[in-house]
């Protein structure tokens, strides 16, 4: 099952709670596997929050063999594709939770995890600023398309005014496909600039 998203500050507290319910670990320190060497701050935060746990990170190319050979209580997917084979290997070696350090679960075979009896949990994008960050990046790209910052920078260097001719967002119509946390954050910014917004959500 997919558990309710946890805010960043309580994600590892929630992880402890989940393990106490599902894990058969006795006196040994629980083990956490980060499936990749990306997002180093996430790994460091886990080690800080769980000083008495064994937190390990391996390159994505080594994840499957590591899951096959070693026991981990918590699997953190990051950008790794946690498919049925990976889940089965993790289950055989005692995995009790798949905890994404972020919002995206598209790389996790949730149905396979459900069949294996391993709960899946992510972190709310509204709590950690992920949605706002993504929305601001999209907004930056929109303004860049209309204002051509590269040419503008060159014009300023050459002490030229009025070139390139930019365009405004005001009065335009934007279509947001998917109206989750990111879409809602983007909607707020677009409307503040006088953009008519059409949004679709399954």
C-alpha positions in Angstrom: 0.0 0.0 0.0 1.0 3.6 -0.5 1.2 5.4 2.8 0.2 9.1 3.3 3.1 11.4 2.2 5.2 12.7 5.1 6.7 16.2 5.4 10.5 16.2 5.2 11.0 17.0 8.9 9.0 13.9 9.9 9.8 11.5 7.0 12.4 9.5 9.0 10.3 9.6 12.1 7.5 8.1 10.1 10.0 5.6 8.7 10.8 4.5 12.2 7.1 4.1 13.0 6.5 2.0 9.8 9.5 -0.2 10.6 8.2 -0.9 14.1 5.0 -2.1 12.5 6.3 -4.1 9.6 9.9 -5.0 10.3 11.1 -8.2 11.9 14.4 -6.6 12.8 15.4 -7.3 16.4 18.4 -5.7 18.0 20.3 -5.0 14.8 20.5 -1.4 13.5 18.1 -1.0 10.6 19.7 -0.6 7.2 18.8 1.9 4.6 19.8 1.7 0.9 19.9 4.8 -1.3 19.6 3.5 -4.9 22.1 5.9 -6.5 24.7 8.5 -5.7 22.6 11.5 -6.8 20.9 13.8 -4.4 23.8 13.7 -1.9 22.0 16.1 0.5 19.2 13.5 0.9 21.7 10.9 1.9 23.4 13.2 4.3 20.1 14.2 5.9 19.1 10.6 6.4 22.4 9.9 8.2 21.9 12.9 10.3 18.3 12.0 11.2 19.2 8.3 11.8 22.6 8.3 13.5 22.0 4.8 14.9 21.1 3.3 11.6 23.3 1.9 8.8 22.6 4.2 5.9 24.3 3.1 2.6 24.4 4.6 -0.9 25.5 2.7 -4.0 25.8 3.6 -7.7 22.6 2.8 -9.7 24.5 0.1 -11.7 25.1 -1.8 -8.4 21.7 -1.5 -6.9 20.2 -4.8 -8.1 23.2 -6.9 -7.2 23.3 -5.2 -3.8 19.6 -6.0 -3.1 20.3 -9.6 -4.1 23.2 -10.0 -1.8 22.5 -7.8 1.2 19.7 -7.2 3.7 18.1 -3.7 3.8 15.0 -2.7 5.8 14.4 0.5 3.8 14.9 1.1 0.1 15.1 4.7 -1.1 14.6 4.6 -4.9 15.7 8.1 -5.9 16.0 7.9 -9.8 16.3 4.1 -9.8 13.6 1.9 -11.4 12.4 -0.2 -8.5 10.6 -2.9 -10.6 9.2 -6.3 -9.6 12.6 -8.0 -9.8 14.2 -5.4 -7.5 11.2 -5.6 -5.1 11.3 -9.4 -5.0 15.0 -9.3 -4.2 14.5 -6.7 -1.5 11.6 -8.7 0.0 13.6 -11.9 0.1 16.3 -10.1 2.0 14.0 -8.5 4.5 12.9 -5.1 3.1 10.0 -3.6 5.1 9.5 -0.2 3.4 10.2 1.7 0.2 10.7 5.3 1.2 11.1 7.8 -1.7 13.1 10.9 -0.6 10.8 13.2 -2.7 7.4 13.0 -4.3 7.9 10.9 -7.5 6.8 7.2 -7.3 6.6 6.7 -11.1 9.8 4.6 -10.9 8.3 2.3 -8.3 6.2 -0.7 -9.3 3.6 0.0 -6.6 1.5 -3.1 -7.5 4.5 -5.4 -7.1 5.3 -3.8 -3.8 1.7 -4.3 -2.7 1.8 -8.0 -3.7 5.1 -8.3 -1.8 3.5 -6.7 1.3 6.0 -3.8 1.3 4.5 -0.3 2.1 5.5 2.6 -0.2 5.8 6.1 1.1 6.9 9.5 -0.4 7.3 13.0 0.9 4.8 15.7 0.3 6.0 18.2 -2.3 4.0 21.0 -0.5 6.0 20.5 2.7 9.5 20.5 1.2 9.2 23.3 -1.4 9.5 20.9 -4.3 6.2 22.1 -5.9 7.1 25.8 -5.6 10.7 25.1 -6.9 9.4 23.3 -10.0 6.7 25.9 -10.7 9.3 28.7 -10.5 11.6 26.9 -12.9 8.7 26.5 -15.4 7.9 30.2 -14.9 11.5 31.1 -15.6 11.5 29.1 -18.8 8.3 30.8 -19.9 9.8 34.3 -19.3 13.0 33.2 -21.1 11.0 32.2 -24.2 9.3 35.6 -24.3 12.3 37.8 -23.3 15.3 36.0 -24.7 17.7 36.6 -21.8 20.8 35.5 -23.8 20.3 38.2 -26.4 19.3 40.7 -23.8 22.6 40.1 -21.9 24.6 40.7 -25.1 22.6 43.9 -25.8 23.4 45.2 -22.3 27.1 44.4 -22.8 27.0 46.4 -26.1 25.1 49.3 -24.4 22.1 48.8 -26.7 18.6 49.7 -25.5 15.3 48.4 -26.8 16.6 45.2 -28.2 15.6 42.4 -28.4 11.9 43.2 -28.5 10.3 41.1 -25.7 6.8 39.9 -25.3 4.6 39.9 -22.2 2.7 37.1 -20.4 -0.2 39.4 -19.7 -3.2 38.6 -21.7 -2.0 35.2 -22.8 -3.6 31.8 -22.2 -1.7 28.9 -20.6 -2.8 25.3 -20.4 -1.7 23.3 -17.4 -1.9 19.5 -18.0 -2.0 18.0 -14.5 -3.3 20.1 -11.7 -1.5 18.6 -8.7 0.8 20.5 -6.3 3.1 21.8 -9.0 0.3 22.8 -11.3 -1.5 24.7 -8.5 1.7 26.6 -7.6 2.3 27.5 -11.3 -1.3 28.6 -11.6 -0.8 31.2 -8.8 2.2 32.7 -10.5 0.6 32.8 -13.9 -2.6 34.5 -12.7 -0.5 37.1 -10.8 1.0 38.0 -14.3 -2.5 38.4 -15.9 -2.5 35.0 -17.6 -5.7 33.2 -18.3 -5.2 29.6 -17.1 -6.9 26.4 -18.3 -6.1 23.3 -16.2 -6.8 19.7 -16.7 -6.5 16.9 -14.2 -7.4 13.2 -14.6 
